[in-house]
């Protein structure tokens, strides 16, 4: 039976992949001195060099045609027009509104959301300024020196990642901490060094029902009440949520509750009041610059032709590897220590968005969807897992990220960092042939037998793909643009795979089962209704606890 629609396009792409299998990148670079110019594109000062990929113009044309055939542009415009593209939850997807800098209305269900967005930003400004300058203080009149954000997933990863990334913009006397794990160790180890009278908690939860966050918030509340008295809770807590009633029930004062909206997905919420700890840590002006940088990337995404559109190109190349080549994972490798949580943040953004196996219409997909996203900052990764990227049996497409300018004046560190990132993408692309290895070993004076024995171990297959993303400096604006770049990449891929990138039903089952298991773990109920493994583990757990 003839394949149609997406299935046919994936099959056509597989044919293209077969053609490209005989055309390694070494050859493509040798044939075309303009390959870098042909396959690199800029948005602002962010350059995407995608020339070190297994693509030529025919492949890229096929990918752009694919994007057009599934109407990536139409769906993008529908998202921006506030249509409820999150169909399973009947919600709009408008994180772009949170950072929109223009004066046009942005509507959800006919209502302009911008006045509410601006009012919340104004409230964040007032509150963050007052915490920073000491006008808002602890119950005993002490200035806050430590902010503890209690949240998980999108209510943690975004602000935690951004605070680390913008360390040069923080103050030594005002530290932001992030507690997410229900493991008591996280809260305990964070509070160990803090002074309750100088600590402000922000409870961040879109739903204000997430068990981990509510458990951590209750422990923090007790810590404050035990040290400073119940009445101090008012002065030491703020909250960010769409569930205002639940924040009030927790005992948080009305003027310390910062709202957002159901059209902001948790993993897309760092631009909302969820960014409050960032605004406190780096100052509201820098938080605003972070939003502005993202808005610039939005403008690029909304207007640049597909062939010049960074998120579109990155999305399509990801689809190319996932579907035509069957590569299951994608490494994001920032050569920027301050982006040490960037990949962890992207794991939620990408894997919670596109880790789906039914289409928008609820039918099983017939193709692979979201890849496993992983990575660590370079150069640390080089001394850990790059061996597998260079010589392992799996091909792992990589994104390298690098700033041209460091934030600190500490030569020769940055030059070395840059030399390393360039070396990695070059090594992956070129590899090292048998002939090259033999010549090298001969030059070192090794004998014939030893050369024969060593050569296979020292050959690098090469033709391993990577993108390099280079920017001027890791400023708040650039960080905003980079995060938005990946958000839109995920959108493009979700559209191609025909999945709903904005729900996350897959996290529910574990939550339900944990709830049912808790009384059994606590020894308050029988556990005979569980599978043999779970029963065995519970029994051994109770034996160890005796
Ligand atoms: O369980 C997954 C999830 O719903 C994420 O999507 C979300 O970011 C996280 O939990 C936290 O949710 P909330 O902000 O409602 O506490």
Boltz pocket constraint, residues with backbone or C-beta under 6 A from the ligand:
constraints:
  - pocket:
      binder: B
      contacts: [[A, 152], [A, 153], [A, 154], [A, 155], [A, 204], [A, 205], [A, 206], [A, 207], [A, 208], [A, 209], [A, 210], [A, 213], [A, 266], [A, 267], [A, 352], [A, 504], [A, 507]]
      max_distance: 6.0
